[in-house]
Amino acid sequence: MQTTDSGLPVIYDPLPHAALLADYCLSAGAGERLLVAAGTEAVPLVREVTRALLSRGARPVVRLEYPGQDDDFANLAADAVLDQAHPADLSDVEALDGSLRILTPEAGTSADASRRARLTAARAPVAAIRSRKKWSLTLYPTAHAAEQAGMTGAEFGAFVMRAMFLDRPDPVAAWGEVREMQARLIERLTRADTVRIEAPGTDLTLRVGGRSWANSDGKRNMPSGEVFTGPLEDSAEGVVTFTVPAEYGGRVVRGARLVFRAGEVVEASAEEGEDVLRAALTTDPGARRLGELGIGTNYGIQTPTGNILFDEKIGGTVHLALGRSYPETGGVNKSAIHWDLITDLRAGGRLSLDGQTMQEGGLFVG
């Protein structure tokens, strides 16, 4: 069990987690209609978030999903349900001021990968409207998430508390320190035009000139610790091997390898879950191009947990997202998917800006 500086054990507590989400991540205001969406396992956190929002004068809308609900939709839905969003779903999300999604990792999916891809594509218009409003994403420490990370429930709960700075007297101040550090990185990245990523099985170049870099300081992802941009959509050239296992639609993908020409995936393979990878790439035309280049800066997260919310933030890694760009970066790629895939640079990797090394072996140079 991890301990605080005082020697007391760190125990997961939904109360400070909820306060951080309501005040720092959502900046909940009086009268705002805010969606709180989660799996049923997260009810303890959902309850505290709802109470926090109500006490701040907001109008929380709570929606719970049972385990395997998306599998049921993918497996059982008629074609009309599987391929098109209902107008009421669109009008409902239009009426929101913001949303919070609480991840509740669960065991693997039974859904067909191609039907899952169709469901994701059908939901894209709803997701697009939601992304234009304020939103935040976090995780509730489920038993499956702990098992996936190779930890006991208590160990994983303590890990979550520390990753979010909830074990500190002032978590908001701690995230302010992250924001200042990342601002210094962005000053350097903004001057670059070409980024090169090198590692065993990877030699990929991207162009980022004219694009904006975002400072991910915990407001949208809790926890966070990354800077990211949208690379020029036709610029990716070379090969990349993703060394950190990734999950997509409840299926694990290991050892994914992509070859890019003029920004588009022209070859794809994986050691495990290749059918999932190929199905994701066929979701729509934009799924074969990159919507994001991210650089992890959170050196407090060092071991992959099997959950992208944590793993993409690992200090010494980079991640590339297939599909949808974030408009604030200047990216214009459109897709129903946004799937982050991670490669670890800590063992013989290098990140270069216009031929100058920025990161070697996972550590920033200079």
C-alpha distance (Angstrom), angle and dihedral (degrees) to the residues before:
residue distance angle dihedral
M1 . . .
Q2 3.79 . .
T3 3.79 118.0 .
T4 3.78 137.6 -150.6
D5 3.80 122.3 -115.3
S6 3.80 87.0 -90.6
G7 3.79 90.7 58.5
L8 3.80 94.9 -110.0
P9 3.81 116.9 133.7
V10 3.80 118.5 -100.0
I11 3.81 109.4 -122.4
Y12 3.79 124.8 -177.9
D13 3.79 110.5 -106.0
P14 3.84 120.5 -177.5
L15 3.81 93.1 -157.9
P16 3.84 99.4 73.7
H17 3.81 88.8 36.0
A18 3.81 90.0 57.3
A19 3.81 93.2 46.2
L20 3.82 91.0 52.2
L21 3.81 90.9 49.5
A22 3.81 94.7 47.8
D23 3.79 98.3 43.9
Y24 3.80 107.5 26.4
C25 3.81 104.9 26.2
L26 3.82 101.8 34.2
S27 3.82 100.2 20.3
A28 3.79 85.5 -147.6
G29 3.77 114.3 -146.2
A30 3.79 133.2 -163.9
G31 3.79 112.9 -81.1
E32 3.80 95.5 10.3
R33 3.82 115.8 141.7
L34 3.79 104.3 -136.3
L35 3.79 125.7 -178.6
V36 3.81 118.5 -137.8
A37 3.83 108.3 -166.8
A38 3.80 122.9 179.5
G39 3.76 146.7 136.3
T40 3.79 117.5 -90.5
E41 3.81 91.9 -105.6
A42 3.81 88.9 68.8
V43 3.82 95.0 61.3
P44 3.85 93.4 118.0
L45 3.81 90.4 58.1
V46 3.83 93.4 38.1
R47 3.81 89.2 55.2
E48 3.80 93.4 51.7
V49 3.82 93.2 44.3
T50 3.80 90.8 49.9
R51 3.80 91.4 49.9
A52 3.80 90.9 47.6
L53 3.80 92.3 51.0
L54 3.81 92.6 47.0
S55 3.79 91.4 50.6
R56 3.80 88.7 54.9
G57 3.80 93.0 52.7
A58 3.81 96.1 -105.2
R59 3.83 126.3 136.9
P60 3.83 106.6 -124.5
V61 3.81 118.9 -159.0
V62 3.81 109.3 -158.2
R63 3.80 121.7 -156.6
L64 3.80 122.5 175.7
E65 3.80 128.0 -166.7
Y66 3.78 124.3 -155.8
P67 3.83 119.4 -131.2
G68 3.81 110.3 -80.8
Q69 3.82 94.9 15.8
D70 3.80 94.0 132.0
D71 3.81 89.7 48.9
D72 3.79 89.3 55.8
F73 3.80 91.2 51.1
A74 3.81 92.6 47.9
N75 3.80 95.0 44.8
L76 3.80 101.8 38.2
A77 3.80 109.3 26.6
A78 3.79 120.3 112.8
D79 3.79 116.0 -116.6
A80 3.80 92.9 -101.0
V81 3.82 90.8 54.6
L82 3.79 93.0 42.6
D83 3.79 96.2 50.0
Q84 3.81 107.3 36.1
A85 3.79 137.2 45.2
H86 3.81 116.4 -127.7
P87 3.83 115.3 -114.7
A88 3.82 89.3 -123.1
D89 3.81 90.2 59.8
L90 3.80 89.4 55.1
S91 3.80 95.0 47.5
D92 3.79 91.2 46.4
V93 3.80 94.4 55.9
E94 3.82 89.9 43.6
A95 3.82 87.3 60.8
L96 3.82 92.9 56.9
D97 3.80 124.6 96.0
G98 3.79 92.9 -158.7
S99 3.76 145.3 -27.7
L100 3.78 143.5 -133.4
R101 3.78 121.9 -156.2
I102 3.79 118.0 -163.6
L103 3.79 113.0 -160.1
T104 3.80 117.2 -139.5
P105 3.82 106.2 -174.3
E106 3.79 113.3 -144.9
A107 3.80 138.7 176.3
G108 3.82 122.5 -66.7
T109 3.78 125.4 -62.2
S110 3.79 130.2 -103.5
A111 3.81 93.5 -159.6
D112 3.79 124.2 116.9
A113 3.81 108.2 -108.1
S114 3.82 94.9 -131.9
R115 3.83 93.3 49.9
R116 3.80 89.3 47.2
A117 3.81 88.7 53.8
R118 3.82 90.5 52.0
L119 3.81 90.8 51.2
T120 3.81 90.7 50.6
A121 3.81 90.6 50.2
A122 3.81 91.6 50.2
R123 3.80 91.1 52.9
A124 3.81 93.5 49.4
P125 3.84 96.1 96.3
V126 3.82 90.5 53.2
A127 3.81 91.0 47.9
A128 3.81 90.8 48.7
I129 3.81 92.6 55.5
R130 3.81 91.8 45.6
S131 3.81 91.6 50.8
R132 3.81 91.3 57.8
K133 3.80 90.3 62.8
K134 3.80 128.1 59.8
W135 3.78 112.2 -73.1
S136 3.78 141.2 168.5
L137 3.79 136.6 -166.0
T138 3.78 128.1 -155.0
L139 3.82 140.8 155.0
Y140 3.78 135.5 -117.8
P141 3.83 112.4 -146.4
T142 3.81 103.0 -114.4
A143 3.80 124.9 -178.7
H144 3.81 89.9 -110.4
A145 3.81 91.6 52.6
A146 3.80 89.8 52.3
E147 3.80 91.8 49.1
Q148 3.80 90.6 47.1
A149 3.81 89.4 53.4
G150 3.80 92.5 47.7
M151 3.81 92.9 -115.7
T152 3.77 137.6 116.4
G153 3.78 116.7 -106.6
A154 3.80 91.2 -103.6
E155 3.80 92.5 48.0
F156 3.79 92.7 49.7
G157 3.80 92.1 46.9
A158 3.79 89.5 53.3
F159 3.82 89.6 46.8
V160 3.82 90.4 53.9
M161 3.81 92.0 49.1
R162 3.80 92.2 51.1
A163 3.81 94.5 43.5
M164 3.81 89.0 56.1
F165 3.84 93.8 42.2
L166 3.80 88.4 -118.8
D167 3.79 89.2 136.4
R168 3.83 89.7 65.0
P169 3.81 127.2 86.7
D170 3.82 91.6 -120.0
P171 3.84 113.8 25.6
V172 3.81 92.2 174.8
A173 3.81 91.4 57.9
A174 3.81 89.9 49.0
W175 3.81 90.7 54.4
G176 3.79 87.9 49.1
E177 3.81 88.8 59.6
V178 3.82 89.6 51.9
R179 3.79 90.1 51.1
E180 3.82 92.3 52.5
M181 3.82 93.3 48.6
Q182 3.79 92.1 49.1
A183 3.80 91.4 47.6
R184 3.80 88.0 62.4
L185 3.81 90.3 52.4
I186 3.78 91.0 49.7
E187 3.81 91.2 53.6
R188 3.81 87.0 61.3
L189 3.81 96.7 40.8
T190 3.80 93.8 49.6
R191 3.82 90.4 64.6
A192 3.83 92.5 56.3
D193 3.78 128.9 95.0
T194 3.82 103.4 178.7
V195 3.80 127.0 41.2
R196 3.80 120.7 -166.9
I197 3.81 122.8 -165.8
E198 3.81 116.9 -162.2
A199 3.80 128.2 179.8
P200 3.80 137.5 125.9
G201 3.81 104.4 -51.4
T202 3.82 91.9 5.9
D203 3.79 134.4 96.1
L204 3.78 110.2 148.4
T205 3.80 132.2 155.8
L206 3.81 126.3 -161.1
R207 3.78 134.5 178.1
V208 3.80 119.7 -131.8
G209 3.82 102.7 164.0
G210 3.80 111.5 139.3
R211 3.79 93.7 14.6
S212 3.81 123.9 115.1
W213 3.80 124.8 -120.7
A214 3.79 118.2 -136.6
N215 3.79 122.8 -140.9
S216 3.81 105.6 -138.4
D217 3.79 101.7 -157.6
G218 3.81 102.0 163.5
K219 3.78 100.3 -82.0
R220 3.81 96.1 107.3
N221 3.80 99.8 20.8
M222 3.78 117.9 36.5
P223 2.98 107.8 -139.4
S224 3.78 103.7 28.8
G225 3.77 141.7 155.5
E226 3.81 111.8 158.8
V227 3.77 143.6 104.9
F228 3.78 118.5 -142.6
T229 3.78 145.2 175.1
G230 3.78 140.3 178.7
P231 3.83 110.0 -104.3
L232 3.79 119.3 -140.5
E233 3.77 103.7 -78.9
D234 3.83 96.8 -126.7
S235 3.81 97.4 39.3
A236 3.82 106.8 84.1
E237 3.81 111.0 110.5
G238 3.78 128.0 170.2
V239 3.78 137.6 19.0
V240 3.78 134.1 -50.6
T241 3.80 129.5 -171.0
F242 3.79 116.3 -160.7
T243 3.79 108.2 -141.2
V244 3.82 99.2 -177.0
P245 3.84 113.8 75.6
A246 3.80 113.3 -112.8
E247 3.78 133.7 -158.7
Y248 3.76 126.5 -138.7
G249 3.78 122.7 179.0
G250 3.78 91.8 -17.6
R251 3.82 94.9 -50.6
V252 3.81 125.2 110.1
V253 3.80 119.6 -127.1
R254 3.82 117.7 -164.3
G255 3.77 130.6 -174.2
A256 3.80 95.7 6.4
R257 3.81 112.4 -175.4
L258 3.80 123.3 -167.4
V259 3.80 130.4 -175.4
F260 3.82 116.9 -156.4
R261 3.78 129.5 -159.3
A262 3.83 120.4 179.5
G263 3.80 88.7 -13.5
E264 3.80 97.6 -53.2
V265 3.80 130.7 107.0
V266 3.82 107.3 -113.0
E267 3.82 98.3 167.3
A268 3.80 130.3 30.6
S269 3.78 133.3 178.0
A270 3.79 139.5 152.4
E271 3.78 137.6 -167.8
E272 3.80 89.4 -133.2
G273 3.81 130.5 13.6
E274 3.80 96.5 19.8
D275 3.81 90.4 150.9
V276 3.81 89.2 57.4
L277 3.81 91.6 49.4
R278 3.80 92.7 49.7
A279 3.80 92.9 45.7
A280 3.82 90.8 52.2
L281 3.80 90.5 51.3
T282 3.81 90.9 54.8
T283 3.82 94.5 52.1
D284 3.82 90.8 100.9
P285 3.84 137.7 -37.5
G286 3.81 93.3 -83.8
A287 3.79 92.1 57.3
R288 3.81 90.0 76.7
R289 3.80 93.4 59.1
L290 3.80 132.8 67.4
G291 3.78 122.3 -100.6
E292 3.80 98.5 176.8
L293 3.78 145.8 26.1
G294 3.80 111.3 -165.7
I295 3.81 132.7 -177.2
G296 3.81 117.8 -154.2
T297 3.81 115.3 -134.6
N298 3.81 103.8 170.4
Y299 3.81 104.4 108.9
G300 3.79 88.8 174.6
I301 3.82 87.1 74.2
Q302 3.78 107.5 62.9
T303 3.81 106.6 149.6
P304 3.82 124.2 63.0
T305 3.79 112.3 -114.4
G306 3.79 99.6 -170.6
N307 3.80 90.4 -108.7
I308 3.79 119.4 105.7
L309 3.81 93.9 -148.8
F310 3.81 88.2 69.1
D311 3.80 103.5 23.7
E312 3.82 97.9 57.2
K313 3.81 88.6 56.9
I314 3.84 95.4 56.5
G315 3.80 108.9 128.5
G316 3.81 108.9 -114.9
T317 3.81 96.9 32.5
V318 3.78 135.4 99.4
H319 3.78 127.1 -155.1
L320 3.76 133.7 -159.5
A321 3.79 123.1 -158.9
L322 3.77 121.9 -146.2
G323 3.79 112.2 -143.6
R324 3.79 133.4 2.7
S325 3.79 121.2 49.0
Y326 3.79 125.5 -144.6
P327 3.84 105.5 -114.2
E328 3.81 92.8 -142.7
T329 3.83 89.3 68.1
G330 3.79 92.8 54.9
G331 3.80 91.9 -108.8
V332 3.80 115.9 144.4
N333 3.80 103.3 -174.0
K334 3.79 111.5 127.2
S335 3.78 124.9 -156.7
A336 3.79 142.4 138.0
I337 3.81 89.3 -119.9
H338 3.78 135.0 63.7
W339 3.80 106.1 -178.8
D340 3.80 119.4 174.6
L341 3.80 117.6 -149.4
I342 3.81 121.8 -172.9
T343 3.78 135.6 -145.9
D344 3.80 121.9 -171.6
L345 3.82 117.4 -131.9
R346 3.81 96.4 -178.2
A347 3.81 94.3 95.2
G348 3.79 107.3 56.0
G349 3.80 99.1 -36.2
R350 3.78 130.8 137.1
L351 3.80 135.5 -164.1
S352 3.81 115.8 -160.8
L353 3.79 134.1 -172.2
D354 3.81 115.0 -154.2
G355 3.81 89.1 -24.8
Q356 3.81 95.3 -48.2
T357 3.81 118.0 113.6
M358 3.80 112.6 -116.0
Q359 3.79 98.5 168.8
E360 3.79 130.4 20.4
G361 3.79 123.6 -174.7
G362 3.79 90.4 -9.2
L363 3.84 95.4 -54.5
F364 3.79 125.2 107.8
V365 3.81 114.1 -115.1
G366 3.78 117.5 -136.2
